[in-house]
């Protein structure tokens, strides 16, 4: 399958914006709506015509070729819909597989990189039902979404076995993040089948339903995996009516989709959805669509040993006259002489059950306490506790799991502040009224578990005004939780990319860049031992009440794998910010943070995103677009118009040149974060003292070097003096 062909097949109809407000369930009033295409039912809120669907995001297309009817998503789309379930709020689609094969005719490798985009549609990929699957004897492949790169490496070091998918037996799997709407498969060119093509001609990567996949050795020795069903595999999609919570959706009663009586609203990764209440079944999106379940007709699911009577949403079970229900069985009432022993036996049985239950609960509580105690010791809690006692005055707290559950309302989805590459962050309020941010990490290696207490002690001593303060941690759970101070004004990404009405001056942008660079330089140079951030990006730079920059998520590199072999099998990062040298060597260094910070500088200069999915191929990466503009002397073409003027152009040139140095392909050629912070600081001082243009003595004092004087005795060119003072001239 050619890549150009995939571009034509990539869901042009899926890019339609969802309606802000859906109309009153037209399909419920229109009996003429067709509700079947081929062998697939098309229930409301979906429809084959716009009046029959809740809004155009649920419009499907029934295409007939010969005598075969196929259900597709969107007009002109080739994404086949094979099943729709309203109770589960899921749809099963067929998507494509990416392959990397050896061409015997050209003696070269070629790739077909399949991709699909559900942006601005009601759908998200189900993180519970799908997996990233990689096949091959020498394959390293990834699934790239709009925020993640997730994949794995498979080899054939172990014997191949049907039904067994493992890293060393030709197959590996990776979990999907939640909320993904876009992905593209691609391969690492260093791992290919050029030397083993006669045994295993191709490598594959796809996203598909995990229960639909069963590994077969023929997938490696032939091309059957790609050839079957035109290289398509089933994938499970979840949908939401709109990208709102239930509370937001209920405000607009006209557009609210849960119109049936006995229906409930449920929040999901895709927005809000509807379901019938317990004891009811049917379609909650249609008036009267949820009907009562007659439990008395299903004695297997709802057993009743006596007389079953259906009630609205439930049922009752009773015994005939003269019989009583004892231990779930209707037994004949005995004579009065037997009544006392029967009652005594029943009371004794109940007491025995209560005693056994209490003993079981006590045992489970003690077991839970032992588990928490084991986790606490395993994560170095005793060492951390002793160090905290010996170092009086350390501002660090060891929280219990119950404290954090209470602070976050049992980690309610409404408290989520954001999702990162290493976990989910929740907002919480302690009993003292202090607002906090709680980070629940997804996983942690065995080595990191042993070193966790020691690492927390190191992180707790980080005290810098531009770094989010680590307040404490919770160690009595399987994966430790971190507790940070709460920063109220959101991220730098939101300020520069989502709030388009706000004007941000060059002074403000330069201040945020300087404060962020100071924080990273502190981590690299002043922390003991030095700390690598590992995921510098605009979403990890927070702004407090005074819009002072606060670098967050700085503990990720300590919690992330630091063994080189682990990076080889699993590479994670953020598109647009990844250091190309790290992608080749899989070794994270302080210069990797410098490269990522250079991309943040570009975001501040251009107000453009680091990675633009909708742009042309050569314009998707902001760093590549910037370096090309610098090479062609067209820097002004990509600068933000708000700061581009005659007064600022010299400063913009200096900042752009600094960003170019940070984006050098070789880490050895990049400056350190300390040098970057110093240069930004000196440039801030110059911008804050415009009178230095005419006062050479003050300029000397500000720059720390003698001013340049020409033969006439006047101060020399100011731009050159600035560059010399900032160390930006060539040769320094």
Residue, then its C-alpha position, 0 to 999 in steps of 0.5 A: x500500500x503506497x503512502x500517497x494512497x493512504x493520504x487519500x484514504x485518511x478520513x477527510x470526512x472525519x475532520x468535520x467539527x462537531x456541532x455545538x448543540x445537537x438537535x432533538x433526536x430526529x431519528x426517534x420521530x422519523x420512522x423512515x430512517x434506514x437502520x441497517x447496512x449489509x449485515x451491520x445494524x446502524x442504531x441511533x445516534x448514528x444514521x445514514x442521513x443527516x436527519x437520522x443522526x444526532x449530528x454530523x459527527x455520527x453520519x455513516x455512509x452505506x456503499x454498495x458494490x455489486x450485491x455487497x453493501x459496506x458501512x463506512x464512516x464519512x462520505x468518501x471514506x474507506x474506513x469500514x465500520x463492522x459493528x456498533x454497540x450502543x450499550x458499550x458506546x463503542x464501534x469496531x472499525x477496520x484500519x491499516x497495517x504499516x510494514x517494512x519489507x525488503x525488495x529483492x528487485x532493488x535490494x533495498x528496504x521500503x516502508x508503507x507507513x499507515x496512519x489515521x486521524x480521528x481529530x475533531x470527531x466523536x471518537x477516541x481509540x479505546x485504551x482498554x481494548x486496543x494494543x500497539x502490536x509489533x511483529x518481526x525478527x529484527x524490528x523496532x517500530x512505534x505508534x506516533x500520536x499527537x502527544x506520544x511515541x510508544x512502541x517496542x522492539x521484537x527479536x527472534x532470540x527465543x523459539x517461535x510459538x503460535x499464540x505466544x507474543x513476547x519480545x524475544x519470540x517475534x512479537x511484542x505489544x505496548x499499551x495505548x495512552x487514553x484519549x488518542x485520536x491520531x496515530x501513525x506507524x513508523x520504523x527505526x531504519x537501523x532494525x530491518x530485514x535486509x539480512x534475513x529477508x529470505x526467512x522473514x521478509x517483513x516487519x509490521x506495526x499496527x494498532x488493533x483490538x487485543x482480543x482479535x490478535x493471536x500470534x502465528x509463526x506464518x506472520x513472520x515467514x510470509x506476508x499473510x498478516x499484511x495480505x489478509x483482508x487488504x492489510x486491515x485489522x479491527x480496532x475498537x473506538x469509544x465515542x462521546x456525544x460532545x467533548x463536554x462533561x455530564x454537568x456541562x451537557x445538562x445545562x443545554x436541555x435542548x441538546x442534551x442527548x440522554x433523553x430517555x427516562x431511566x437513563x444516566x449520563x457517564x463521563x468518558x475519555x471521549x466526552x459524555x455518553x449515555x446508558x440505561x439505568x440498572x434494571x433497564x435496557x435499550x437505547x438511552x438516546x431515544x425518547x422511551x428507549x430504555x425499557x424495563x428488564x423482566x428479570x422473571x423471564x431470565x431465571x439464570x441471571x436473576x435466580x428466584x426459587x419461589x414466586x418471581x414478581x417483576x417491578x420497575x427496574x427490579x423484581x421481588x422473590x417470595x415463597x408460596x403460602x405455607x412455605x418460608x425462604x431459608x438460605x435461598x430455598x423455599x421450605x415447608x413450614x414445620x409444626x410448632x414443635x419444630x419451630x424453636x429448633x429451626x429458629x435456633x438453628x437459623x440464628x446459630x447459622x447467622x451468627x456463624x456467618x457473621x463470625x466468619x465474615x468478621x474474621x475474614x474482614x479482620x484478616x483482610x485488613x491485617x493483610x492490607x496493612x502488611x502489604x502497605x508496610x511491605x511497599x513502604x519498606x520496598x520503596x526505601x521508606x525507612x531510610x527516608x524516614x530516618x534521614x528526615x529525622x536526622x536532617x531537622x527542618x527538611x520540608x518534606x511529608x510522607x503522606x498516607x494513601x487515605x490522605x491523598x484519596x480524601x484530598x482528591x475525592x478518591x482520585x475522581x476524574x473531575x480532579x484530573x489536571x493533565x496526563x503526562x508520559x509517566x502518569x496522571x496529575x490530580x488536583x487535591x486539597x488537604x485537610x489544612x486547606x492547602x492546594x496540592x497536585x498529586x502525581x500517580x505514576x504508571x509504572x516503576x522499575x525494580x531498581x528505581x523501587x530500591x532507590x526511590x527513598x534516596x531519590x525523594x530525599x534528593x528531590x526534597x532538597x531542591x529549592x528554587x523559585x522557578x521549580x515546582x516544589x516537591x512537598x512529599x510522597x506516598x510510599x505505601x502503594x505499589x507505585x509511589x505517588x508524588x505530591x507537589x505544590x499547586x500552580x494556579x495559572x496553567x501551562x505555558x502551552x495554554x497561554x501561547x497556543x490556546x489563548x489567542x486573544x492575549x497579547x504577550x510582549x517580548x519582555x514577558x516571553x524573554x522573562x519566561x524563557x530566562x526563568x525556565x532556563x535558570x531552573x534547568x541550569x539549577x537542576x543540571x549544575x547545582x543539584x547533587x547529584x545533577x538531575x536531567x529533566x528528560x521531558x522539557x516542553x511548554x506543557x511542563x512549564x507552569x505559571x503561578x499567580x504572578x505568571x512566574x515560570x515554574x518548571x514541573x515534572x522534573x522528577x521524571x528522569x529519576x523515575x524513568x528507566x536509566x539503563x541503556x538496554x531499557x531505552x533500546x526496547x521502549x522509547x517514549x517522548x513528546x513529538x517535536x521536542x525529542x533530541x535527534x541524538x537521543x533517538x539514535x543513541x537512546x542515551x539521555x544527557x543534559x544536552x537533550x534538555x538543551x535541545x528541547x529548551x531550544x524548541x520552547x524558545x521557538x514556540x515563544x518566538x513564533x507562537x507555533x506548536x512544536x509539531x503541527x499535524x495539519x501542515x505539509x510534510x516539511x512544515x510539521x516540525x517547528x525546529x526543522x522549519x526554523x532551521x530552514x528559515x535561518x539557512x535561507x535568511x527568512x527568519x522574519x517569515x515565521x516570527x510572531x507578528x505581535x513582537x516583530x518590529x524595527x525596535x525588536x528585530x536585533x533582539x529577535x536575531x539574538x534569541x533566534x541565534x541562541x535557539x539555533x545553537x540549542x538545536x545543533x544536531x550534535x550535543x557537543x556543539x550545544x551550549x550548556x543550560x547555564x550558558x543559555x540562562x546567562x545569555x538570556x539574562x544579559x539580553x534581558x538586562x539590555x532590553x530593560x535599559x534602553x538608555x544604554x544605547x546612548x550611555x556607554x559607561x552604563x552599557x559597560x557596567x551592564x555588560x561587564x566589558x569595555x565599550x567599543x570606541x571608534x576612531x572618532x571617540x564615539x561609542x561603536x555599533x550597539x548590536x556588535x557590543x551586545x553580541x560581544x557581551x552575550x558571547x554570541x559572536x562566532x568564535x566564542 
